[in-house]
């Protein structure tokens, strides 16, 4: 997760089973006990707020990524349509 700020993909919060340092610790068994590279001391606590400028920058990056993903999907659909017409 970029920035380890627990905002998750697209700012929607942590995703998955909570196994990583960004998941809020639902499954961090050894948290604070010396297990797992000391993750309990580095990532424990409350998520920090992000500034409006940082949020804008994150949203701009996400928008760009989504646009490129949509472009790839549209290109793949176009390729599939072309191959189905050849049959």
N, C-alpha and C positions, 0 to 999 in steps of 0.2 A: 504494500500500500504506500503510495507516494506520501512522503512527509510523516508517516506513522502517526497521523492525527485522528485516526479512527473514523474518518469521513466515508471511507469505502468508495467503491466505484460509483461514479455519478453523484457523490455526496449523499448516498442513501443509507449509510451506516455499514457496519461490518457484514461480511458475507462468509458463508461456510460454517464449519463446525466450531469456530472459535479457537482453533488449535494454534494459530500464530499469535504474534505479539500484538496484533491490531484487533483481535477479536474480542477484546474486553475481558479476557481471562476466563471465560466459561470453562475451558478445558486445560488451563495451565496448571497441571497437577502440582508441580514443584514450586510454584510461585513463592518467592521469598525464602526458599529453603536451600538455595544453592544448586538446584537442578536447572538444566536448560540454559546455560550461559548467563545466569543472573537476570533473566528477563523480568522477574518480579520487581527488582529494584529499579529497572530502567523504564518499564512501561506500565507500571502500576499507577493507580490513581485515576483522577477524573480527566476526561478528554478536554483539551484546550480549545478555546474559541479561535476561529480564524477571522482575520480582518476582511472587510468587504473587498479590498483590492486583491487579496489572495483568493477569495472566493470567485471573484470575476475572472482571474487568471485561470483557476481550475476549471471553471465552466467553459471558458474559451477553448481550452485544451480538449475538454470532453466533446465539445461541439465539433471541433476539427476532426477528432478521432471518429465520431459517429458519421460525419459526412464522408470520410474516406471509406468507412465500412459500408455505407449505403452505396457508394460508387462501385465498390468491389462486387456487391450483391447484384446491382443492376447489370454490370458487365457480365457476370456469370449467367444471369438469366438470359441476356442477349445471346451469349454463346450457346446456351442450351436450346433456345428457340431456333437458332440457325442450324444446329445439328439435327433437330427433330424434323425440320422441313426437308432436309437432304434425303431422308429415308423414304 
